[in-house]
Amino acid sequence: MSAATRPACLPSEKCLELTRWSPIQRLFRHRAVNWLLMTVALVGFLIAIAAGILGTAAGSANFAIVYVWIVWWGLLMGVLLPLGGRLWCLICPLPAPGEWLQRGSLVASPANGCPVRPGVSRSRRWPKALQSIWLQNASFLAMALLSAVILTRPSVTGWILLGLLALCVVLALLFERRAFCRYVCPVGGFIGLYSMLSPLELRVRDPLVCQEHRSKDCYLGNAAGYGCPWLEQPWRMERNAYCGLCGECIRACTKDNITLNLRLPGHDLLAVQGWRLDEAYKAFIMLTSAVIYPVVFLGPWGRLKAWANLEEFVGFGIYALAFLGLSLVVVPTLQFGVAALTRWAAGFDEVPLRRLFVPLAYPLVPLGLAAWVAFTLSFVFANVSYAFPVLSDPFGWGWNLLGTRDVAWRPWLMEWVPTVQAALLIVGLVASIWTADAVLRRLAEGRQRIGGLTVQAAALTALTVVFLWLYLGAFA
């Protein structure tokens, strides 16, 4: 069934429409809610920039390190992304200043019924050749390579956050809508990939209504809404990957035809029209990073930490080549080999191998997310108590604004972390095997796929064993 005729929920699917409840609908229809969430987040973001650049060099006492890489990252990976998909994009402060300049307004609806207010942006279209997430893959890889430096040096975190904010504003002044968020943001790429597992979705209620409604207000905008900042066409959406849940389409739709639903997780991974090479490589990059990070940050090898921390130029070059080689060559090559073995075992002689390579990358997504959540747990619960003193003394200058400066550090619930990590990885494995089976069902019927599924299950199980060893046994 094509996206043009697919309703929000097929009879065989189970979903619960949240926007049928008036409080939730009102939240999305009131533009001030967006402004308030983004403004509060922007204040915190600016404090993080100032603390990183001007505050203490001790990461455990600096707001930039504690609240960005422990508190925010923990909430993002542990709560917002698994449960809400791109819900963080509704709150994210990065696009706020540029979007306010584009629209010539902080909160107000489009002026005089015109879908575009007289802002200062040149509103050029983003180059067609760059309309993918390859730039997001590159920007994430750049930050991943420097992650040891970013996570331990507050000044580096501060300057990078400032650079991202400045870049977002510049792109907003040059290009239409949220070009930075859609095509450049290093966080947006993996949020989009993993949001396909989320139980939360925004969809049109009835695509036939959209077909008959020629003005397409949800995309182009009207007096009530600006149209989709993410350049998404709601009537064609089958996946969460590029919807920022900002609610502009809900406000602009004159037919009340856009809904926010709870549904079974993972359905988006099976959208045939959504299997893309750039997303497959994002899965490879994220999976590789989930293997390398525990080795670097949790392992006992001081020399490797020094290389990753840019203490030795030649050593960092070796580390960078290994990181890039694993992400862009070794892991994709292994995936190609697994795809070839799957093709042989399933008897898919008529299916070209290149047509299997990309779809069979999507079973890596559930396990990849589980591995990232497991890694996040390994340091968040050990360090989150730093948040209390830093809240009173964000710059490390001896302040005691809220009376919490002297709260002692102590790890939280660390005895439970290994059990939760193991459970997450097992759930990720089961979800990945289920995804592999569903993908193979799209390619063949009956017993033909069983051999291929056996190969997929064996490869995914081997990968899970590696993660279990890394998180639970290797460095205990």
N, C-alpha and C positions, 0 to 999 in steps of 0.2 A: 504494500500500500504506500503510495507516495506521500511526501510531506504535505502536498497541496490538498489531500483528501483525508488525511489522518486526523481524527478527533483527539482531544487532549488525553482521553483514556479509552482504550479499546475495551470491549466487553470482557475480554479475557484478562484484563489488567485490573488491579485494585488501586484506586487512588482516592484521596480525600481532598476536596476542594476547600482550601483555607479561606479564600476570599468570599465565600458565601456568608461568612460571619462578618457582620458590619464593623466591629472594632478593627479587625485586620484590614478590611477594605479601606476604612477611613485612614489608617496609618499610612497606607501606600498612596492614598489620594492627596494627603496633605504634604505639600512640598516642604513645609517648615521642618518636618521630621528629618528629611534628608539633610537639610542645612544644619540642623542641630547636631546630628550624629557626626557629620563630616567636620564641623567646626570644633567640636570637643576633641575629636581625633587630631585635628590640625594643631590645636594648642599643645597637646601631648607630643606631637611630632616636632614642633618648633622647640619645645623644651629639650627633647632628645638631641636635636642638632646643637643647641647652645651648650648643653652639658657635655656632649662629646668633644666639642672644639675647645671649650673654656674650662671644663671641669677637671677633676682629678684623673690621673692616668691609671689609677687602680680600677680595673673593670668591675670588681664586686661592689664598689662604692659609687659607681657612676650610673646615672639614670639611663644614659644611652644604651649601655650594655645590658643592664638588668631588665629594663622595661621593654626594650626592643627584642633582644635575643633570648630572653628567658620568659618573661610574662607574655608578650605579644606572640612570640613564636609558639609557645606552649598552647595558648588559646587557639591560635590559627590551626595548628596541626592536630591538636587533641580534641577540639570541639567544633569550631566554625566550619572547617573544611569537610570533615567526615559527615557532619549532620546538616550543614547549611550550604554546602557547595561554595558558590561565589558570594556568600553573604558578606564576607569581608569587603568585597568591592563596593557594597552599598555604603560602607562606613569609611573606606580608605580616604585619607586626606590629600593624597598626592594630586588627584585631578581637580581639587576644589578651586585653587586660585586661578588656574587657567580657564576652567569652565565658567567661573564668575566673570572673567574678562571677556570670554567669548560671548556671553549672554548679556553683558552690560548690566547685570543684576546679581544680587546675592540670593534672593528668595523668590522674587516676583515671577508670575507666569509670563509667557510671551506677550509682548506689548501689542495693543490694538488688534488682537486677533491674528497677528502675524507669527508664524512658527519660529522665526529667528529675530531676536532683539538686536538692536544696533550696537553690537560689541566691537572689539578691536581686532578680532581674528581675520586673517585673510581667507580662511576656510577653503584652502585647497584640498583636493582629493589626495588621499594617500596613494603613492605610486603602486600601480597594479602588480609590478614585479615583487613588491615587498608585502603583499597581502597574504601573510602566512605567519607562523610563529617561529620561523627560523631566526629572526632577530632576537626573539625572547629566549630561544635556545642558547644563542651566543651570549646574551647578557647574563643569563643564569650561570653559564659555564665560567664567565669572567669572575663573577662574584664567588662561585664555588671554589675556584682556584685560590682566591684570596681570603677564603673563609676563616682560616686560622688567624690571619692578621686582623680581619674585621672584628672577630669575636673577642679578641684580647686587647685591642687598642681603641679606646673610646674616640680618640681624635679621628681615626680612620672611619669609624662608623659615622661620626658627625659629618665629615666632609662628603662621604658617599650619600648620606641621606639628603644633604643640601644639594648635591649634584643631581640626584634623581628628581628632586622638587623643581630645580631650575630647568632641567631637560623637559619635564612634563609641561611647564609653563610655556617654554619656547615652542614646543610642538603644538600646543593648543593655539598659539598665536599664528602659526603657519598653516595648520591643517584643520580640517573639519572634525568636530566632535572629539571623542576620546581616542585619538590616534595612538598616544603613548600607551594607554591601558590595553588597547586591542592588539597592538603589534610590537611593542618594545619592552614593556615592564618585565623585569626578570622574575618577579613573583607571579605575575598574571599567567604565565605559560603553564606552570605546574598546577596552579589553582584550577585553571580551566580543564586540564587533563584529569585531575582527581575529582573535580566537581561532577564528573559523569557518574560517579558512584553515589552521589548524594541522594537522599530521599526527598529532597526539595526541588521542585521544578516550576518554572513559569512557562505556560503554554496558552495557545488560543483554545477557547472552549469548542468552537465549531469552525473549521477552516472554510466551509461553504459560505459562511457569513462574510468572511474576509474576501473571498472571490468576488462576491457581489458588491462589496463596498470599494468603490474605485478610488476614493481620496487617500486611502492608506495613511490615516492620521497617526497611527501608532508608530510609523516609521518616519513620516515627513513632519509631523507636529501640527498643532493648531493652537487656538487660544488657551486651551487647558494644559497643554504639554508640549515639550520641545521635540518630541520624537526621540527615537532610540539613540542615545549617545554612543552606543557600541556598534552602530551600523548593522544591527541585526534586523531581519524581517520576521516579526513574530509568527506570521502565518506559515512560514517555512521551517520554523525551528523544530528539530527533533532531539536536540542535545543541549545540555547546560553549558557547554564549553565556552561560549562567547556571550553569555547573557549575564550582565552585572547586577541584576535584581534591583535596579535603581527605581523602578516603578513608573518611569516616564510613559511607557506604552499603556499602562493601566490608566493613567491620568488622561492621556490623549484619546484613547479609544472611545468613540461615540456610541458604540454598539454594546458596551459592557461585555466584551467577548474574550477578555484576557483573564486568566486565572492563575492563582498560586496554589500548587497541589503538593500533597504528600503522597509518595508512591513507593513501590518496592525499589530498593537501591540497585544501581548498576545497569538499568535498562538502556541507557544512552550508549554504552559500549557496543551495542549490537546494531546501531544505526548504520546501515551499509553505506549510505552516502557520506558518512562521517569518517571512514577509514582513510587516514592521511599519513603520508610519509613524514611530514614535519612533526606530527604528534607521536608517531612511532619512535622517532629519534628522541623526543622529549622523554618517553618512557624509558629508553635506554640510558639517557643521561641521568635521570632521577634514580634509576636502579643502581647504576654504577656509583653514584654519590652515596647512596645508602650503604654500599659495601665499604667504600673508602673512608667515610667519616668515622665509623667506630674504630677502624684501624689507626687513624691519625689521632683522634681525640681521646679514645679510651685505651689504646694500646700502650705498651711499655717502652716503645722505641723513641728515645729522646732525639736521636739524629733525624728521624723522619719528621718529628714535630718541628725541629729547627728548620728543616727544609721548607715545610709547609708554612712556617711563620716568617719566611723571607729573611732568615738570619744568615743564610749563605746563598749568594746569587747563583752559583753553579748548581748547588743542591736544589734550589727552587726550580731551576730549569729542568732538572731531571724529574722532579716531582710533577711539574706542569706537563711535560711530555708524556709521562706515564698516565696521568689523569685524563688528558685529552685522547691518548691512544686507546685506553680502555673504553672510554665513553663513545668515541666516534668510530673506532675500528674493531677492537676485540669483541666487545659485547654485540654489536650488530652482526659481526661475522659468525659468532656463536648462534645468534638468533637465525641467521640464514641457514646454518647447518641443521638446527632443530626443525626449521620449516621444511627443509629438503627431506629429512628423515620422516617427518609427519606426512609429507606428500607420498613418500614411498609406502609407509605403513598403512595409510588410508586407501591406497590405490587411486589417488587423484591424478592419474596419468594425463587426463585431458585438461587439468588446471595448470596454467603456467606458474612456475615457482614465484615469479615476481608478484603474482596476484595473491599468494599465500603469505609472503613475507610481512606485509603491513598488517593485515587482519590479525595474524597470530602474534603481533606485538601487544595487542590490547589485553590478552589474558595476564600480562605482566603488571597491569595497572593496579588491581586490588592488592596483590602481594607487595607491590612497590609502596603503596600508601601505608599498608600495615607495617612495613619495615621502617618507614619514616616516623610513624607514630611511636614505634618501639624505641627508636633512637632518641626521639624527643623526650620520652619518659626517663631515659637514662641520665639526663642532666637537669631536667626541669625540676623534678622533685628533690634533687640534691641541692639545688641552688635557689629555689623560689623564695626562701625566707629572707634573702637579701633585699627583697622588694620593700619590706617594712622600714628599715633604716633609711634606704635610699629615697623613699617617699618624703621623708622629713628633710633629707639633705641631698638633693638631686645632683649637686655639683661637687659634693665631697668637701665642702668648705667649712664644715663644723656647724651648720645650721641644725635646728631642731624644730621645724615648723609645726609638725603635728604631734610631737612628743614621742616619736617612734625611733629616734636615731639610735638608741642604745639597745634595741631589741636584738638579742643574740642570734647568730646564725645557727640553724640546726636543719639537718635533712628531714624530709617528710616521707613517711611510708615506704622507705627504701626496701624494707623486707618484702613488700608486695610487688615491687617493680618487676623482678624476673618472672613471676607467675603471670602477671598481666602481659608482659612482652611475649611470652610463649603462647598465651591464648590468642593474642592479636595475630601472631604469625600463622597459627593454625587456621584461624578464621580467614586470613588472607589467602592461604593456600587453597582452602575449600572454595572460596569465591573465585579464585583464578582458574581452578579446574572447571568450575561451573561455566565461567566465561568462555574457556576454550571449547567446551562441549557445545555451547550455544553458537559460537562462531563456526565450528565445523558443521553444525546442523544447517547453517545458511549455505554451506557449500556442497553438501551431499545429504542424501537420505539413507535411512536404514543402517545396516551393519557396516557399510563402507567406511564410516567415520571411526569405528571403534578402535582400529589399529592406530589411527592418528591420535585419538584421545589418549591412548596408552602412552604414546611418546610424549605428548604434552604433559600428562600427569607426572611422568617420571622426571622430566626436565624441571618442572615447577617444584616437585618435591625435593630434588637435589638442591635447588636454589634456596628453598626454605631451610634445609639442613645447614647450609652455609650461614644463613642469617641467625639461626638458633645458636650455632657455634660462636659466631661473632658477639652476639648480645648476652649469651648466657654462660658460655664455657671458656672462650678463648682467653679472656683477660680477667677471669675471676680470681 
